[in-house]
Amino acid sequence: MVLEKYNRWVNHPNIDPVLKEELLSMDDKAKNDAFYTNIEFGTAGMRGLLGAGTNRINVHTIRKANVGFANYICGLGEEAKKNGIAIGYDNRHMSYEFAMDSAKVLSAYGITVYVFESLRPTPELSFAVRHLGCAGGIMITASHNPKEYNGYKLYDEKGCQLVPALASQVIALVNAVEDELAIETTNANEELIHVIGKEVDEEYYAKVLSIQLNPEVDKDPIKIIFTPQHGTANIPVKEVYTRAGYHFVAVEEQCTPDPDFSMTPTPNPEEPASYNLALEYAEREKADIILSCDPDADRMGVGVLHDGKYELLTGNQSGSVLIEYIFSQLAEKGKMPANAVMFNTVVTSDLGEKIATKYGVATEKTLTGFKFIGEKVAKYEIDHEKEYVFGYEESYGSLISPFVRDKDAPQACLMLAEAACYYHAQGKTLVDVLNGLYDELGTYQESQTSLSLAGQAGAERIKEIIATFRNNTPSEIAGYKVVANEDYGSLKRWDNGVESDLVGFTKSEVLKFFLEDGSWIAVRPSGTEPKCKFYYCVKGNSKQDAKDKTAAYQKAMADAIA
């Protein structure tokens, strides 16, 4: 099957010449990894390595995806075709080309297309879908993945990434395309392709600025170091900060939209190495906080000057600080809705939920992937049973105001800066705020480890790991009894042996183990990278106790799969 697919590609008259050259240089292993399967949609759409093959992101697999999406839109009727599709793209290799190709393919099906004039953040694409009244959207990005990757994310008319029920319809139509190499773009209808830019930017900036809770807070004492990591956050965050009156210094070497990310070890704010240059700037400028966005500006990382050194906050920690600030201000100003709800995921720390409970805010959990949070926002927008006040994931992404239906780093950057200024007036850093939450609600240490397992062999190994933990549920981990466990593949929970259903979730390969000390550990395959991820939310009597327990739990899980 692999060789058959390979030969069809290498001998096809329409094969992209660059891709053909790559095909001709492949050895047997490379051929297998490139053709053993078709690239699939995960938690954040279709994402993978750039290159030749059915299991790679390239002009042909992008066209195939677009034909499937075009047929899906056509199936919605003439109004959907007229309302059209908004397309955004980031700084990565081939992003512009894939965006233009997408526009051409869709227009050939009689679908109106709105393409941004240049790179834009993912949240602004989500906003544009809603603002322009489109039937859906496409974002070309691989988010925080390394430079070798790119991706293709689909959005519905609400500006939310396609949930599984809708994605499965598109996937079926994509899979029905028999020959992706035969798809042409020469029949594009240029009259249906429209360029968008500053007018949407201005509307988006105005909405971001509207989230401020204390716009008159004293901003003079706080200096911010900001880096877009060569990506799309550069202009919007600078613009919002300038208009709001914040003092910031940009890491200029990382402001260039460089697809090779030449001036950063990694564009992922989850990785400490991504802050190297920003830390140099911070020390030189004697800055108070560091804010770093990933390339498509849906994630934000935070560094805080505390007791003379910079501490990097995890996504769980920065999320908790934002929750405390936002909810305390809403309560203080009498603006907290009576039916307020916050959303996070099944692999997000327990601390955020405890803060929400303190302020009378309900917490609802979703699977990993912000589309599930967006789906819930849309539901409550219609029935008004509850009112949204915050949503976040452990993976450094949050949404403050739902005029966007995806993670929004420009919003997070603005609110985090405001929080830093507010607490500075009280003689506190953001780390002081976090430590205060630990003192009040319990000390938590969250962490994540992962196994990178590429290719077909890697995919099979990930399945083996999940099956091992599913079929042999541990009774204890590192000497602590497992008191409950959840399997989102079967949607079942066992609490001291008593079985119950997990309600309100779609099936997903996620396993979660709850320990007698109040900690939990979760295991899931990444939906965006060839990794098996392990999540740890460890409750300790102190920071050192939590740290020691974390090391013990991580070792125990590593030993279990060795």
TIKOLKOL-205125 format. One line per 5 residues: number of its first residue (from 0); their letters; for each residue x, y, z of C-alpha. Coordinates in Angstrom, 1 decimal. Example, Ala and Ser with C-alpha at 12.3 -4.5 7.8 and 13.67 -1.06 7.14 Angstrom:
0	AS	12.3 -4.5 7.8 | 13.7 -1.1 7.1 .
END
This chain:
0	MVLEK	0.0 0.0 0.0 | 2.8 2.4 0.9 | 4.7 1.7 -2.3 | 1.6 2.0 -4.3 | 0.8 5.5 -2.9 .
5	YNRWV	4.4 6.5 -3.3 | 4.6 5.5 -6.9 | 1.3 7.3 -7.7 | 2.7 10.5 -6.3 | 6.2 10.3 -7.8 .
10	NHPNI	4.8 9.5 -11.2 | 1.9 11.9 -11.2 | 2.1 14.6 -13.9 | 0.7 17.3 -11.5 | 3.1 16.6 -8.6 .
15	DPVLK	4.7 19.8 -7.3 | 8.3 19.8 -8.7 | 9.8 20.6 -5.2 | 7.9 17.7 -3.7 | 8.9 15.3 -6.5 .
20	EELLS	12.6 16.1 -5.8 | 12.0 15.2 -2.1 | 10.2 12.0 -3.1 | 13.1 10.9 -5.3 | 15.5 11.3 -2.4 .
25	MDDKA	13.4 9.2 0.1 | 14.7 5.9 1.6 | 12.3 3.1 2.6 | 11.7 4.4 6.1 | 11.0 7.9 4.9 .
30	KNDAF	8.6 6.5 2.3 | 6.8 4.6 5.0 | 6.5 7.5 7.4 | 5.2 9.8 4.6 | 2.7 7.4 3.1 .
35	YTNIE	1.6 4.8 5.8 | -1.5 6.8 6.6 | -3.4 10.0 5.6 | -2.8 13.0 7.8 | -5.7 13.4 10.2 .
40	FGTAG	-7.5 16.1 12.2 | -6.6 16.3 15.9 | -7.4 18.6 18.8 | -6.4 21.6 16.7 | -7.2 20.5 13.1 .
45	MRGLL	-4.8 19.1 10.7 | -1.2 19.5 11.7 | 2.0 17.8 10.7 | 5.4 17.9 9.2 | 5.9 19.9 6.0 .
50	GAGTN	6.9 17.6 3.1 | 5.9 15.2 0.4 | 3.4 12.4 1.1 | -0.2 11.7 2.2 | 1.0 12.0 5.9 .
55	RINVH	2.5 15.4 5.4 | 1.4 19.0 5.1 | 1.9 20.1 1.5 | 0.0 21.8 -1.3 | -1.7 18.6 -2.4 .
60	TIRKA	-3.0 17.5 1.1 | -4.1 21.1 1.7 | -6.0 21.1 -1.6 | -7.6 17.9 -0.7 | -8.7 19.3 2.7 .
65	NVGFA	-10.1 22.3 0.9 | -12.1 20.3 -1.5 | -13.7 18.4 1.4 | -14.4 21.7 3.2 | -15.8 23.3 0.1 .
70	NYICG	-18.2 20.4 -0.4 | -19.2 20.7 3.3 | -19.9 24.5 2.8 | -21.8 23.8 -0.4 | -23.9 21.3 1.5 .
75	LGEEA	-25.0 24.1 3.9 | -26.7 25.9 1.0 | -26.4 29.0 -1.1 | -26.5 31.4 1.8 | -23.4 29.8 3.4 .
80	KKNGI	-21.6 30.0 0.1 | -22.5 33.7 -0.2 | -21.5 34.4 3.4 | -18.2 32.8 2.6 | -15.0 31.8 4.4 .
85	AIGYD	-12.4 33.9 6.2 | -8.8 32.8 5.8 | -5.8 33.8 8.0 | -2.2 32.6 8.1 | 0.9 32.9 10.2 .
90	NRHMS	4.6 33.3 9.5 | 5.5 29.7 8.8 | 7.0 28.2 5.7 | 4.3 27.9 3.0 | 1.6 29.6 5.1 .
95	YEFAM	0.9 32.3 2.6 | 1.0 29.8 -0.3 | -1.5 27.5 1.5 | -3.8 30.4 2.3 | -3.9 31.6 -1.3 .
100	DSAKV	-4.4 28.0 -2.6 | -7.2 27.6 -0.1 | -8.9 30.8 -1.4 | -8.6 29.6 -5.0 | -10.0 26.1 -4.4 .
105	LSAYG	-13.0 27.5 -2.4 | -13.7 30.2 -5.0 | -13.9 27.5 -7.7 | -16.8 26.1 -5.8 | -18.7 29.4 -5.9 .
110	ITVYV	-17.7 30.3 -2.3 | -17.0 33.8 -1.3 | -13.5 34.1 0.3 | -12.0 36.8 2.6 | -8.2 36.6 2.9 .
115	FESLR	-6.2 38.7 5.3 | -3.7 40.9 3.5 | -0.8 39.6 5.6 | -0.2 37.4 8.6 | -2.6 37.7 11.5 .
120	PTPEL	-3.2 36.0 14.9 | -5.5 33.0 15.2 | -7.8 34.8 17.5 | -8.3 37.6 15.0 | -9.3 35.0 12.4 .
125	SFAVR	-11.9 33.7 14.8 | -13.1 37.3 15.3 | -13.2 38.0 11.6 | -15.5 35.0 11.0 | -17.9 36.4 13.5 .
130	HLGCA	-17.5 40.1 12.5 | -17.9 39.4 8.7 | -20.8 37.0 9.3 | -19.0 34.2 7.5 | -20.1 30.5 7.3 .
135	GGIMI	-16.7 29.4 8.6 | -12.9 30.0 8.6 | -9.5 28.6 7.9 | -6.3 29.3 9.8 | -3.0 28.2 8.4 .
140	TASHN	-0.7 27.6 11.3 | 1.1 25.0 13.4 | 0.8 27.1 16.5 | 3.7 26.5 18.8 | 5.2 23.5 16.9 .
145	PKEYN	8.8 23.6 15.6 | 9.6 25.2 12.2 | 9.3 21.9 10.3 | 5.5 21.9 10.9 | 2.5 23.6 9.5 .
150	GYKLY	-1.2 23.1 9.9 | -4.8 23.8 8.8 | -7.5 24.7 11.3 | -11.2 24.9 10.4 | -13.8 27.1 12.1 .
155	DEKGC	-17.6 27.2 12.1 | -19.8 30.2 11.7 | -19.5 31.0 15.4 | -15.7 31.4 15.0 | -15.1 28.1 16.9 .
160	QLVPA	-12.9 25.3 15.7 | -14.9 22.4 14.4 | -16.0 20.1 17.1 | -15.8 16.3 16.4 | -19.4 16.0 15.2 .
165	LASQV	-18.8 18.6 12.5 | -15.2 17.7 11.8 | -16.2 14.1 11.1 | -18.5 15.4 8.3 | -15.7 17.3 6.8 .
170	IALVN	-13.3 14.4 7.2 | -15.7 12.1 5.4 | -15.9 14.5 2.5 | -12.1 14.9 2.5 | -11.6 11.1 2.4 .
175	AVEDE	-14.0 10.9 -0.5 | -11.5 12.9 -2.7 | -9.9 10.1 -4.7 | -7.0 12.0 -6.3 | -5.6 14.9 -4.4 .
180	LAIET	-2.9 15.3 -7.1 | -5.5 16.1 -9.7 | -7.0 19.1 -7.9 | -6.3 22.3 -9.9 | -6.4 26.0 -8.9 .
185	TNANE	-6.6 27.4 -12.4 | -10.4 27.4 -12.3 | -10.5 29.9 -9.4 | -13.1 32.6 -9.5 | -11.0 35.7 -8.6 .
190	ELIHV	-14.1 37.9 -8.3 | -15.1 35.9 -5.2 | -11.7 36.5 -3.4 | -11.6 39.6 -1.2 | -8.6 41.0 0.7 .
195	IGKEV	-9.3 42.2 4.3 | -7.0 44.1 6.6 | -7.0 47.3 8.7 | -10.8 47.6 9.0 | -11.0 44.2 10.8 .
200	DEEYY	-7.8 45.0 12.8 | -9.4 48.1 14.2 | -12.6 46.4 15.2 | -10.6 43.6 16.9 | -8.3 46.1 18.7 .
205	AKVLS	-11.4 48.0 20.0 | -12.9 44.7 21.4 | -9.6 43.7 23.0 | -9.3 47.1 24.7 | -12.9 46.8 26.0 .
210	IQLNP	-12.0 44.0 28.4 | -10.1 46.3 30.7 | -11.5 46.3 34.3 | -9.3 49.1 35.6 | -8.2 51.1 32.6 .
215	EVDKD	-7.1 54.0 34.8 | -4.7 51.8 36.9 | -1.3 53.4 37.4 | 0.9 52.0 34.7 | 4.0 54.0 35.3 .
220	PIKII	5.8 51.6 37.8 | 5.6 48.5 35.6 | 7.9 47.8 32.7 | 7.0 44.9 30.3 | 9.3 42.9 28.1 .
225	FTPQH	7.3 41.5 25.2 | 8.2 39.0 22.5 | 6.1 37.6 19.7 | 8.6 34.8 19.0 | 8.8 35.8 15.4 .
230	GTANI	5.1 35.4 15.0 | 1.8 37.2 14.6 | 1.4 38.8 18.0 | 4.0 41.5 17.1 | 1.7 44.2 15.7 .
235	PVKEV	-1.6 43.6 17.7 | 0.0 43.4 21.2 | 2.2 46.4 20.5 | -0.8 48.3 19.2 | -3.0 47.4 22.2 .
240	YTRAG	-0.3 48.2 24.7 | 0.4 51.6 23.1 | -3.3 52.5 23.0 | -3.8 51.4 26.6 | -0.7 53.3 27.8 .
245	YHFVA	1.5 50.5 29.0 | 5.3 50.7 29.1 | 6.9 47.9 27.2 | 10.1 47.0 25.4 | 9.8 44.5 22.5 .
250	VEEQC	12.5 41.9 21.9 | 13.3 43.3 18.5 | 15.3 40.3 17.2 | 12.2 38.2 17.6 | 9.7 40.7 16.1 .
255	TPDPD	10.6 39.7 12.5 | 8.1 37.2 11.1 | 10.8 34.6 10.5 | 9.6 31.1 9.5 | 12.9 29.6 10.7 .
260	FSMTP	12.6 31.1 14.2 | 16.2 32.0 13.9 | 16.5 34.0 17.1 | 14.8 31.6 19.5 | 15.6 28.0 20.5 .
265	TPNPE	11.8 27.3 20.3 | 8.7 29.4 19.7 | 6.8 27.5 22.4 | 6.2 29.6 25.6 | 5.8 26.3 27.5 .
270	EPASY	9.6 25.8 27.0 | 11.9 27.7 29.3 | 14.5 28.1 26.5 | 12.0 30.3 24.6 | 12.6 33.1 27.2 .
275	NLALE	16.4 33.2 26.9 | 16.6 36.5 24.9 | 13.6 38.0 26.7 | 15.4 37.4 30.0 | 18.5 39.2 28.8 .
280	YAERE	16.3 42.2 27.9 | 14.5 42.0 31.2 | 17.7 42.1 33.2 | 19.1 44.9 31.1 | 15.8 47.0 31.3 .
285	KADII	15.1 46.0 34.9 | 11.7 44.9 33.8 | 8.9 43.7 36.0 | 7.3 41.1 33.8 | 8.0 39.2 30.6 .
290	LSCDP	5.2 38.3 28.2 | 5.8 35.8 25.4 | 3.3 34.7 22.7 | 3.5 31.7 20.4 | 3.6 32.2 16.6 .
295	DADRM	-0.1 32.3 16.0 | -0.8 34.4 19.2 | -3.2 32.1 20.9 | -0.9 31.3 23.8 | 0.9 33.5 26.3 .
300	GVGVL	3.8 32.7 28.7 | 4.7 34.9 31.7 | 7.9 35.6 33.6 | 7.7 37.7 36.8 | 10.5 39.5 38.7 .
305	HDGKY	10.2 38.3 42.3 | 12.7 38.7 45.1 | 15.4 39.7 42.6 | 15.0 36.9 40.1 | 12.6 36.0 37.2 .
310	ELLTG	10.2 33.2 37.8 | 8.4 31.6 34.8 | 4.8 30.8 35.5 | 3.1 27.7 34.0 | -0.1 28.0 32.1 .
315	NQSGS	-2.0 26.8 35.2 | -0.3 29.4 37.3 | -0.9 32.4 35.0 | -4.4 31.2 34.5 | -5.0 31.1 38.2 .
320	VLIEY	-3.6 34.6 38.7 | -5.9 35.9 35.9 | -8.9 34.1 37.5 | -8.2 35.7 40.9 | -7.8 39.2 39.4 .
325	IFSQL	-10.7 39.1 37.1 | -13.1 37.5 39.5 | -12.1 39.7 42.5 | -12.6 42.8 40.3 | -16.0 41.6 39.0 .
330	AEKGK	-17.1 40.9 42.6 | -15.8 44.2 43.9 | -17.5 46.2 41.2 | -20.8 44.3 41.6 | -20.5 43.0 38.0 .
335	MPANA	-20.2 39.2 38.7 | -23.2 37.5 37.1 | -25.4 35.4 39.4 | -25.1 32.4 37.0 | -21.4 32.8 36.2 .
340	VMFNT	-19.5 29.9 34.7 | -15.8 29.2 34.0 | -14.5 26.5 31.7 | -11.3 24.6 31.8 | -10.2 21.1 30.7 .
345	VVTSD	-9.8 17.7 32.4 | -6.0 18.1 32.4 | -6.1 21.6 34.0 | -5.1 22.2 37.6 | -7.6 22.0 40.4 .
350	LGEKI	-6.4 25.4 41.8 | -8.4 27.4 39.2 | -11.6 25.7 40.1 | -11.0 26.4 43.8 | -10.6 30.1 43.1 .
355	ATKYG	-13.8 30.1 41.0 | -15.7 28.4 43.9 | -14.5 31.1 46.3 | -16.2 33.7 44.1 | -19.4 31.6 43.5 .
360	VATEK	-18.5 30.7 39.9 | -19.3 27.3 38.6 | -16.6 25.4 36.7 | -17.3 23.1 33.8 | -14.7 20.8 32.4 .
365	TLTGF	-14.1 19.9 28.8 | -11.7 17.7 26.8 | -8.4 19.2 25.6 | -8.9 21.5 22.7 | -10.4 25.0 23.0 .
370	KFIGE	-13.2 24.1 20.5 | -14.9 22.3 23.3 | -14.9 25.5 25.4 | -16.1 27.4 22.4 | -18.9 24.9 21.9 .
375	KVAKY	-20.1 25.5 25.5 | -19.9 29.3 25.1 | -22.2 29.0 22.1 | -24.7 26.9 24.0 | -25.0 29.3 26.8 .
380	EIDHE	-25.1 32.2 24.4 | -28.4 30.8 23.2 | -30.1 29.4 26.3 | -28.6 31.9 28.8 | -28.6 29.2 31.5 .
385	KEYVF	-25.1 30.4 32.5 | -22.9 33.4 31.7 | -19.3 33.1 30.6 | -16.7 34.8 32.7 | -13.5 33.0 31.8 .
390	GYEES	-12.0 30.0 30.0 | -8.5 28.5 29.9 | -6.3 25.5 29.3 | -3.2 24.4 31.1 | -1.3 24.8 27.8 .
395	YGSLI	-0.9 28.6 28.2 | -4.2 29.6 26.5 | -7.1 31.6 27.8 | -10.1 33.6 26.6 | -11.3 36.5 28.7 .
400	SPFVR	-14.2 37.9 26.5 | -15.9 35.6 24.1 | -16.1 38.0 21.1 | -13.4 35.5 20.0 | -14.1 31.7 20.2 .
405	DKDAP	-10.5 30.6 20.6 | -7.6 31.2 22.9 | -6.6 34.9 22.6 | -3.1 36.0 23.7 | -3.6 39.7 23.0 .
410	QACLM	-6.4 39.7 25.5 | -4.4 37.8 28.0 | -1.4 40.1 27.5 | -3.5 43.1 28.2 | -5.2 41.7 31.3 .
415	LAEAA	-2.0 40.3 32.8 | -0.4 43.7 32.4 | -3.3 45.3 34.1 | -3.2 42.8 36.9 | 0.5 43.4 37.4 .
420	CYYHA	-0.1 47.2 37.8 | -3.0 46.7 40.1 | -1.2 44.4 42.5 | 2.0 46.5 42.3 | -0.1 49.3 43.9 .
425	QGKTL	-0.7 46.9 46.8 | 3.0 46.1 47.1 | 2.6 42.6 45.5 | 4.1 40.8 42.5 | 2.1 38.3 40.5 .
430	VDVLN	4.1 35.6 42.3 | 3.0 37.1 45.6 | -0.6 36.7 44.4 | 0.0 33.1 43.4 | 1.6 32.3 46.8 .
435	GLYDE	-1.3 33.9 48.6 | -3.6 31.5 46.7 | -1.5 28.5 47.7 | -1.7 29.7 51.4 | -5.4 30.1 51.1 .
440	LGTYQ	-6.5 27.1 49.0 | -3.6 24.6 49.1 | -0.2 24.2 47.5 | -0.2 22.7 44.0 | 2.6 22.0 41.6 .
445	ESQTS	1.6 21.2 38.0 | 3.9 19.8 35.4 | 3.9 17.9 32.2 | 6.2 15.3 30.7 | 6.0 13.7 27.2 .
450	LSLAG	7.5 11.0 25.1 | 8.2 12.0 21.5 | 7.4 9.1 19.3 | 7.5 9.9 15.6 | 6.4 7.8 12.6 .
455	QAGAE	4.4 4.7 12.3 | 6.4 2.9 15.0 | 5.9 5.9 17.3 | 2.1 5.9 16.8 | 1.9 2.2 17.6 .
460	RIKEI	4.0 2.7 20.7 | 1.6 5.5 21.9 | -1.3 3.1 21.5 | 0.5 0.5 23.5 | 1.1 2.9 26.4 .
465	IATFR	-2.5 3.9 26.5 | -3.6 0.3 26.4 | -1.2 -0.7 29.1 | -2.6 1.9 31.6 | -6.2 1.2 30.5 .
470	NNTPS	-6.0 -2.6 30.9 | -3.8 -2.5 34.0 | -5.1 0.4 36.1 | -2.5 1.0 38.8 | -3.7 0.5 42.4 .
475	EIAGY	-1.0 2.8 43.6 | 1.6 5.2 42.2 | 4.8 6.1 44.1 | 3.3 4.6 47.3 | 0.0 6.6 47.1 .
480	KVVAN	-3.3 4.7 46.6 | -5.3 5.4 43.4 | -8.8 6.1 44.8 | -10.5 6.8 41.5 | -9.8 6.7 37.8 .
485	EDYGS	-11.5 8.0 34.6 | -11.4 6.6 31.1 | -12.6 9.1 28.5 | -12.3 6.4 25.9 | -15.2 4.5 27.5 .
490	LKRWD	-16.6 7.5 29.3 | -16.5 5.7 32.6 | -15.3 6.7 36.1 | -14.5 4.3 38.9 | -14.5 5.7 42.4 .
495	NGVES	-13.3 3.1 44.9 | -14.6 0.5 42.6 | -18.0 2.1 42.0 | -18.6 2.7 38.3 | -20.4 5.7 36.9 .
500	DLVGF	-20.7 7.5 33.5 | -18.8 10.5 32.4 | -21.5 12.7 31.0 | -21.2 15.6 28.5 | -18.0 14.4 26.8 .
505	TKSEV	-17.2 12.8 23.5 | -14.9 9.8 23.6 | -11.2 10.6 23.7 | -8.0 8.7 24.5 | -7.5 10.3 28.0 .
510	LKFFL	-6.9 8.4 31.2 | -6.9 10.1 34.6 | -5.8 8.6 38.0 | -6.8 10.3 41.3 | -4.6 9.7 44.3 .
515	EDGSW	-5.4 9.6 48.0 | -3.3 12.8 48.7 | -5.5 15.0 46.4 | -3.2 14.8 43.5 | -4.0 13.4 40.0 .
520	IAVRP	-2.1 12.2 36.9 | -3.5 12.1 33.4 | -2.2 10.4 30.2 | -3.2 11.3 26.7 | -1.8 11.2 23.1 .
525	SGTEP	-1.1 14.7 21.8 | -3.6 15.8 19.1 | -1.0 18.0 17.4 | 2.4 16.3 17.8 | 3.7 12.7 17.8 .
530	KCKFY	3.8 12.6 21.6 | 2.3 10.8 24.5 | 1.7 13.4 27.3 | 1.7 12.9 31.0 | 0.0 15.6 33.2 .
535	YCVKG	0.6 16.0 36.9 | -1.4 18.1 39.4 | 0.3 17.4 42.7 | -1.0 18.7 46.0 | 1.5 19.1 48.8 .
540	NSKQD	1.8 20.4 52.3 | 4.4 22.9 51.1 | 6.2 23.8 47.8 | 9.0 21.4 48.7 | 6.6 18.6 49.5 .
545	AKDKT	4.8 19.1 46.2 | 8.1 19.2 44.4 | 9.3 16.0 46.0 | 6.0 14.3 45.3 | 6.1 15.4 41.7 .
550	AAYQK	9.6 13.9 41.2 | 8.4 10.6 42.7 | 5.2 10.5 40.6 | 7.1 11.2 37.4 | 9.6 8.5 38.1 .
555	AMADA	6.9 6.0 38.9 | 5.1 6.7 35.6 | 8.4 6.6 33.6 | 9.2 3.2 35.2 | 5.7 1.9 34.3 .
560	IA	6.3 2.4 30.6 | 10.0 1.5 30.5 .
END
